[in-house]
């Protein structure tokens, strides 16, 4: 008798690869027991800063069956965003994930295609697609699905391609063959902890979100606290330091997704250009970029802070 769980899992992974995903792993939709106390402690220590939404839907974050009725499987997917080109050295920096078009829409379309494929090939399967759009612990599910391990900087890491990729999920009501967890390969390395400009990695595997440069330049809506003057390392949107110094990222390979390519002007802009940026230039360079989240006023605030 053919094991349909294994057959369907293989079908889904093959289609995910065809759609351009870096990798695909599958885990059983169940309560995340090991994550629950960690998340609770992190919230109790106010490491979420002003990201009050992190306190909401605590149960849903840990239990996919509360998000999707009758869910049986969490399909985790990785999509590479490592760029082939970088900003000029004389520039304020933006995180590599925001170089091109906003990833949410790009990945959502791929997930819809994958979902449609499952319907066509397997039959009536219900579920939901997630791209940062609901209380889902992406990295925990990706690790549980065997796609990598959570590094000391709290990002998902793989030996093959490092950590420069987006994570998304399909949570469906179909039982599949599940993947096994991979072991941690951080070893004694503390490169990310040592390099963090604001010392946001308070201990291995724990990041104080309220000190993270990505939080300070994107999530924080009020003025950046003066205690961080001189500590933002020229980052005006997001931060890649902990990933840039990670030895595993020497295996990162450039993506082949043209929509993630930066606007040509972005790579050539110097600090002087950024200092004089107008709202029109902002709209042109970041027309469909995730940088729009911080708005023109937010980017100007960040640039002014970097000049102090």
SULGIKA-V988106 format. One record per backbone hydrogen bond with DSSP energy under -1.0 kcal/mol. NH is the residue of the N-H (numbers start at 0). CO is the residue of the C=O. E is the energy in kcal/mol with one decimal. If there is no record, write none. Layout:
# SULGIKA-V988106
nh=(NH,NH)
co=(CO,CO)
e=(E,E)
This chain:
# SULGIKA-V988106
nh=(3,6,7,8,9,10,11,12,13,14,15,16,17,18,19,20,21,24,26,28,29,31,32,35,38,39,40,41,42,43,44,45,46,48,50,51,53,54,60,62,65,66,67,70,71,72,73,74,75,76,77,78,80,87,90,92,94,97,98,100,101,105,106,107,108,109,110,111,112,113,114,115,116,117,118,119,120,121,122,127,129,135,137,140,141,142,143,144,145,146,148,150,153,156,157,161,164,165,167,168,169,170,171,172,176,178,188,193,194,195,198,201,202,204,205,207,208,210,215,216,217,219,227,228,230,234,235,236,243,244,248,249,250,251,254,259,260,265,268,270,273,274,275,276,281,282,283,284,285,288,291,292,293,298,299,300,301,302,303,304,305,306,307)
co=(1,2,3,4,5,6,7,8,9,10,11,12,13,14,16,15,77,75,73,71,27,61,30,31,34,35,36,37,38,39,40,42,41,45,47,49,50,51,56,58,62,63,63,67,171,171,26,169,24,167,22,165,163,266,88,233,236,94,95,258,287,101,102,103,104,105,106,107,108,109,110,111,112,113,114,115,116,117,117,170,168,133,135,136,137,138,139,140,142,141,156,154,150,148,161,157,162,78,76,129,74,127,72,125,4,25,185,189,190,191,195,199,205,151,202,199,206,207,211,212,213,214,224,225,227,231,92,92,239,240,245,246,247,248,81,256,257,262,264,89,269,270,271,273,277,278,279,280,281,285,288,289,290,294,295,296,297,298,299,300,301,302,304)
e=(-1.1,-2.1,-3.3,-1.9,-2.2,-2.2,-2.6,-2.3,-2.3,-2.2,-2.4,-1.9,-1.9,-2.1,-1.5,-2.3,-2.8,-2.4,-2.2,-2.4,-1.0,-2.5,-1.6,-1.5,-2.9,-2.3,-2.3,-2.4,-2.4,-2.5,-1.7,-1.9,-2.1,-1.3,-2.5,-2.3,-2.2,-2.0,-2.2,-1.4,-1.8,-1.2,-2.7,-1.8,-3.1,-2.2,-3.1,-3.2,-3.1,-2.7,-2.2,-2.0,-2.0,-1.2,-1.5,-3.4,-2.6,-2.1,-1.7,-3.0,-4.1,-1.0,-2.8,-2.3,-2.1,-1.3,-2.6,-2.3,-1.9,-2.4,-2.7,-2.4,-2.2,-2.2,-2.0,-2.5,-2.8,-2.5,-1.2,-2.0,-2.9,-2.5,-1.8,-2.2,-2.5,-2.3,-2.4,-1.7,-1.7,-2.5,-2.2,-3.3,-2.0,-3.1,-1.4,-1.7,-1.9,-3.0,-2.2,-2.2,-2.1,-2.6,-2.2,-2.3,-1.5,-3.2,-1.7,-2.8,-1.8,-1.4,-1.3,-1.4,-1.1,-1.6,-2.5,-3.4,-1.2,-2.3,-2.4,-2.3,-1.2,-2.8,-2.0,-2.0,-2.3,-2.3,-2.9,-1.4,-3.3,-2.1,-1.8,-1.5,-1.5,-1.4,-2.7,-2.2,-1.6,-1.4,-1.2,-1.5,-2.4,-2.8,-1.5,-1.2,-2.4,-2.4,-1.9,-3.0,-2.4,-1.2,-1.5,-2.0,-1.5,-2.2,-2.5,-2.2,-2.2,-2.4,-2.7,-2.1,-2.0,-1.1,-1.4)
